[in-house]
């Protein structure tokens, strides 16, 4: 089988049979297409021609190429896509051996999540105060992100029914279509109520009927890109000289909960992490904070 046919079969498999999200399929497509282009440029057009050495050379090339060399994390993600592709070819009996089976990704440096302080978060949320329709909507969105730790894709994909199913609760759809129920605090609940009563009906009337919770002024669902802009503008109004992103809210949510005494497995459930080890990285953040506070405050700490 030629590589183009193998590529098409694999992407159809991850989209239809595995049911991966649009964003994940798009990432796989980019990785596989770049890989196949590199192979074709070296006259490798059949899957049977690929060896372990060839794949290793490709990963090495990604790290050392002159234009935009990939970081260790990007190399790891790309290699994961390639290994998935080769595993599929073996499972479908299109190849006898998976030459990538023993190929390990580069070691990644341990990166701590970036969280902001409670005071900085309060200033950021206060920057959305106001009676204007846009401000009321922005406040509801940002309060919800901080109250629930939702991923930005989960927040913008919410429908009205997801928040009215139970007072003080919200239904989030995470990776792989998994659903979880998360409580919503009083501040976020009040902001959502104000938006749903005063603003959403106005925005909805200007566009086509949609169940989306968060709408733009023309009645369309708020996109991820628009959510980024909302956060950036709020940060500028709050005069926070720090880099902000939708993940800032998720990281801060987890860090502040753990610092307040929440059990790591409860936080795992709230974040929708499949493994508690993913959540435990936030305990390193709180441990660092405790250490810094101790060194600063204790008379015999240093």
Secondary structure, 3 states (H helix, E strand, C coil): CEHHHHHHHHHHHHHHHCCCCHHHHHHHHHHHHHHHHHHHCCCCCEHHHCCHHHHHHHHHHHHHCCCCCCCHHHHHHHHHHHHHHHHHHHHCCCCCCCCCCCCCCCCCCCCCCCCCCHHHHHHHHHCCCCCCHHHHHHHHHHHHHHHHCCCHHHHHCCEHHHHHCCCCEEEEECHHHCEEEEECCHHHHHHHHHHHHHHHHHHHHCCCCCCECCECCCCCECCHHHHHHHHHHHHHHCCCCCCCCHHHHHHHHHHHHHHCCCCHHHHHHHHCCCCHHHHHHHHHHHHHHHHHHHHHHCCCCC
